[in-house]
Amino acid sequence: MRRVVVTGMGALTPIGNNVKSYLEGLQKGLSGANMITKFDASNFKTQFACEVKNFNPEDFIEKREVRRLDEFTQYALATAVEAVEDAGFDLEKIDLDRVGVIFGSGIGGFRSLEKEIEDFTTGNGIPRYNPFMIPKMISDIAAGMISIRYGFRGVNYATVSACATSTHAVMNAFDYIRIGRADIIVSGGSEAAVTKAGIGGFNAMKALSERNDDFATASRPFDKDRDGFVLGEGSGVLILEELEHALKRGAKIYAEVVGAGATADAYHITAPHPDGLGAKNVMQTALADAKMNPEDIDYVNVHGTSTPLGDIAEVKAIQQVFGRHAYELNISSTKSMTGHLLGAAGAIEAIACVLAINHNFVPPTINHFTDDPEIDQKMNLTFNRAQERKVRAALSNTFGFGGHNSSVIFKKFEG
């Protein structure tokens, strides 16, 4: 197996529009939640979300092209541009047939589809659909557009596994490179689901917080009074590269990818296994893949969505996997700050892990007010403030509706 490292990153999040500002937001414990601006949400049970702010797609994409792309693809291209520039590629000196894109979205062009249906139903039933409707909507188009932008001719596809989507993308990129099928892969995910149907659909499932009078603190992972997740949007990209290829071109190396895992709960369409069985299995699989012991992990970036059942199940799983070490490591949910980016969550949370390794800190779980008696408070859940810590290795969890579980482990690069 070849070794795989991270040589570039790009982030567009509700608390920062690039990696630098995202890092600052994580360190300060910012909340990205605010009242929804993308549409009139006054009649919805939930009227707030974690939107991307002050984003201008024309900073990254030609104006003519912007109209042909859903926001989720615009977000993807913006973060790909940042990541590719960060990686410092000389495109004339690398084999573009060996550079791929594995990039996902849980929902894809939700707003584009929603708009076309609205226009049809208010237009006397005349089928005047936009010729770009289908390419704007399909989830794989972001991967395709990144490939087209740079001429990357290697493996190219999208992962779709709800909220586990972009962790699966990173895992698949890791596997493709280490078995020799590619030298570089652009991996990650994007989402732009803060729409009428997005808010309305999750409201109907009773999945979202309805704390309209205190939206800034509505995402409360592990808090006794948590009442659902806060919908977020954005994108994250990690450039994964074979180690020798990276060293040969003098790339800067942020971290090494050392293990990954994927399992299924095989239990329920939306609820987690109550004992955290799938979550336990996926973390154990990732540790075994990395040939690491539980004691080797310093930080776990949890799925931690702020739902009553999910948070408890994940804590149970961590206790089963890490045993006594569960009380020595740091645990935090960055969704307390960013909200839940669905298919893009794994990508920005993987970036949070890499940043933790590089800057020796653990991002906080903000908005903690009341201890939940069902959650062991002796565990270090990094409440309310970032903590300084030397992070040698970090594990990132993401779990999706349908029982999809994925974990990936990043380690400080040591040559």
N, C-alpha and C positions, 0 to 999 in steps of 0.2 A: 504493500500500500504506500502510495506517495503521500507526503505531508502537504497540508492545505493551510494557507494563511489568509488573513484579511488585509488587503492593501489599499482599500478605498471605501469611503462611506458617503452617503447622502441622506439627508433627513428633511422632511417637511411635516411638521407636527403642530398641534394646537398650542404648544408652548415654545415654539421656535421654528423658523423657516429654513434653517440649515443646521448642520451638525454643531457648529459653534454655539448658536443661540439655544439649540435644544439642550446642550450640555449645561449652559447657564441656567436654563429653566429647571433642569433636574437638580442642580446643586442648590438652587434657591427654594425649591419646593413650590413652584408656581402651579396655580390651577388654571387650566385652559378652558373652563366652562363659562358660558355666558348665554344670554338669551339668543335664540335663533334669529339670524338675519337673512337667511337664504329664501325664506318664504314666511307668510303670516301664519304663525303657529298658535294664535290666540285661542283657537277652538280645540286644540289638542291637550290631552292630559299632561303631556310633557312638553314644555315650551322652551327648553334650553338644550344645548349640546356643546361639545368641544369642537368648534369649527376651526379650520385653518384661517388665519387672519392676514390681511394685506398681501395676498398672493396675486401677482400679475403674471399670467402665463406667457405674455409677450416678451418677458425677460429671457425666456428659454425657447420659445417656439414662434415661428413666423405668424403674423396676424392672420394670414389667409388659411393657415393650417389649424389655428386654434378653433375655428368654427366647426372643423371636421372631427374634433376630438371631445369625448366626454371628459369631465373634470378628473375622473380617476386616471385617465391616460395622461392628461396634462400634468398631474401630480407625479406620475411615474417618470415622465420625461425630465421634469425638473430635478428630481432626485438622482436620476441616472447621470445627468449632466454634471451635477456636483460630485458624484462618486467617481466618474471617469476622469474628471479633472484632478480630483484628489489623488487618484492612483498614478497619475503622471505618465500615462501611456504615450508612446510614440507609435501611432497607428501604422506608420510605414515600416516599422521594424518588428512588428509582431505578426504571427500567422493568424489572420482573421478567420481562417477555417477552423482554428482551434479555440476560438473565443465564442462562448455561448451565452444565452439568456434564459434563465429559469425564473419566472416572475409571475406572481399570482394576484388574484383578487377574489374575495369571497362572493361578491355580488356583481362586480363589473359596472357597466354603464347604466345604473339604476335611474338616474335622473333623465338621461336621454330617452329611455323607454317610457318613463312616466310622462314626459312632455309630449311624445308622439301620440300616446293614447289620449291625453287631455285634448290635444289639438283635433284628433279624430272625432271625439265625442262631442266637441263643441262646434264642429264644422259641418253640420247637417249630414254626417255619415259619409262624406266624400273622402275616399282613401287617397289623400295627398301626403304620402309619407316622404320624409327626407331620404334622399338616396344614400345618405351616410348613416341612417339609423342603425343598420345591422353592424357595420364595423365600429360604430360608436358604442354599441351595447355589449358586444361579446367580450368575455373576460380575458381572452388570450391576446387581445389587440395591443395591450400595453407591452407585452413581451415582444410582439412583432414590431411595434414602432421603435422600441429601443434598438432592436437589431437593424432596422432600416436606417435609423439615424447614424449609426456608426459603421455599418457594413459588417457586423458580426455574423459570420456564416456558420457557426457551430450549432450545437444543440439549441433548440428554441421551442419552448412550450410554457403553458401556464399550469400552475397547481391551483386546485379549488377544493378546499376542505374547511369551509366556514372560517372560524376564528383561528384555526391551526394552519391556514393556507401558507403564509409566508415563512413560517418555520419549516414546513415541508419543502418549500422552495430552497431554503438554505441547505437543508439536509440533502436534497437531491443534487444540488450543485456540489456539495462536499463529496458525495459519492462518485459523481461523474468524474471529478478531477482526480480523486485518489486512486481510481481504477484505471486512469490513463486515457479517458475518452475526451478530455479537454484540458487546456492549460489555464484558462481564465473563464469564469462565469459571473455574469451580472445577476445577482439574486435579490429577492425581496418581494415586496407587495405594496399595493396601493388600494385605497378605498375612498369613495365619495358618496356615502349613503345617507347623509343628512338631507333627506328629502321628505316630502309629505308621506309617501308610501313607506319610507324607512322608519320614520318616527311613528306613524300610525300602525304599521305592522308590528313593531316591537312593543308598542303600547298595548295592542290587542293580546299579546302574549303575556302581558304583565311583567315584562323583562326590564323595563326602564324605571329609573328613579323618577318620582313625580314631585320632587322637592323644589317646586318653582319659586318658592319664597326664599330659598337659600341655595341657589344653584351652584355657587362657587364651592360649596362643601358637600355637594350631593354624592360624589363618588367617594364612598367610605368603606373601602375593603377592610374586613375583619372587625368593623365597628358593630356594636349591638344593634344600632338603629339603621343599618344599611337597608335600602329598599329597592335595589336594582342598579344596573349599570347606567353610565352616561355615554351616549353615542358620540364617537369621535370620527375624525377623518384625517387623511394625509397619506404619506408614503415613506418608505424606507428602502434603501439600496445598500447592499454590501457587495464589494468586489472580492470574490474568492479566487485565489491563485495558487498554483502549484509552487511549493517552496523554492525549488531550484530555479524555476523560471523567474520568480520574483527577485531572488538574490542576484541572478545574472544581469538583470536590468537595473539593479540598484534601487529597488522599490523600498519605501518605508513599510514596515510591518507593524500593524496594530495589535494583532493577536493571532493565535493559532486555533483553528477549529479541530477539536480532538475527538468528538463523539457526538452521536445523534441517535434518536430513537423515535419510533412511531408505533402506536398501539390503538386499539379500539376498546371502548367501554362495553360494547355489545349489550347495552342496558336499556336506554331510553332515548327518545328523539331529541329532547332538550336537557333533561336533568342529568347531572353526573351520577356515577355510581356512589351510593351513600357512604361507602367505606373508602372511596378514592382508589378503587382497584386499578382502573385504567391509568390513572395518574401515577400510581405507585409503579406499575409495570413499565411505563414509558421512561421514567427516571432511572430505573434499574437497568433498562436496556441501553440507555445513553451512557451510563457509567461503565457498563460492561464493554460497550463499543470503544470507549476511550481508555479502557484498561486502567480505570481509576477507582479508588476507594471513596466511600462517602466522605471521609475525613479530608480528602483533597480539595473539596469544594468550599469556598469561602462565602459565596453569595448565590442565592436563588432568587431570580426575578420570576415571581409567580404569575400565573394567569390572573388570579385575584381580581375578579370583575366587580365585586361589591354586591353580589347576589347572596341571598340567605343560605342556599344550599351549597353553591359552588365553593365559597371560601372555606367552609368547614371541611368539605371533602378533600380539598387540596392540602390543608394543614394535616389532616389525618394521614394522607399519603406521604407527606414529608417526614412525619414522625416514624412511619413504618420503614421508610428507605434509609433515613439517616440515624435513627436510634438516638443515642446520647449526643451525637454530633449535631442533631437538630437544635440543640440549645447553645451551640458554639458558633454556628454560622449566622450570617445576616440574611434576612428574608424581607423583600419589599415588593409592593405592587405599584409600578409606575402608572398604571391606569388611574390611580387616584388623582394624577395630574393631567394626563393626556385624554382621559376617557378611553373608551374601548373602540379601537380602530378596526375591529372585525378582521378582515383578511390581511390588513397591514399591521396588525398588532405585533405579530411575531418579529417582523423586520425592525420596527423601531425599538422593540424591547431587546432584541439581539444587539442593536447599536448601543443601548443603555448598558448592557453587560460589557461590551468592548470598552466603552468610555470609563466604566467603573474600574476595569483592569488597568487602563492607561493613566487614570488620575487618582487612583487609590482612595476611592470614596464609594459609599453605597447610597443610591438615591432613596429618598424617604417614601413611606406610605403616609401621605398627608390626610387630613380630615379625620383624625381619630379623636373621639371624644369620650366614648363609653365602652369599657371592656365587655366583650361577649363571654359569658361564663362557659360557653361551649368551645372556646378557643383558649388553649394553654398560654397564659400570659408570660410564662417563663421563657418562651421563645422570643428571639429578638426580631420583631416585625418592623423595626426601623421607623417607629411612629413619628410623624410630624417634622422631623429634621433629618437632613443628610448626615451620615456618620463617616468619619475618616476611618479607613481600614485598608491595609494592604490586601488587594484582591488578586490572588494567584490564579484562581479559576472560578468561573461563573456559569451557572446552569440556567437556561431560560425555558419556561414552560408555556405552551399555548394549547388550549383545548377548544374544540368546536362542536356546535350542534350536530347531532348524528353520532356523537361519541368518539370523535376524532381527537387523538392526543399526539402531540409532538414535543420533543425536547431536543435542545442542542447545547453543547458544552464548548465554551471558549476558554483558552488558557493563555497566560502570559507567555510570549515567545521568548525562548531561551537559547535559540541557535541549534 
